Amino acid sequence: MAQPSSKRDYKKEYADYHGKPEQVANRGERVKARRIMEKSGQATKGDGLDVDHIKPLNSGGTSAKGNLRMQSVAKNRASSKK
């Protein structure tokens, strides 16, 4: 059996990546997208689905309803979006 890896330094991860203004804005856009889909009745809490941005945020996409769709968690997180 493999030895457990060292503990993650969450504080450092936040300082180096998650806390950056660009990432905070992206997280806000993802939350906004989820709220849009919930309001339209396409998503519910605990449904096991992710909101997929057809044109990704990092490629200039927005959280407009026409750019959103629901996908399974596995499919959305496995897709390569460039």
C-alpha angles and dihedrals in degrees: 000000000000121000115251112259121242119282118275117250100224094177091057092046090053093048093046100042124349096052096053113115093240092054092045089053091048091051089051090053091050091051090047090051092052091050091051091053092046091051091052090050096244094112135040132185111275095012093132093236133119127215107242121206104216089206103035121238091240089058095052098274122146138212092252113140092246090060096051134084136161120249136168114270092244094051096044096048095042096053118102110227117189 
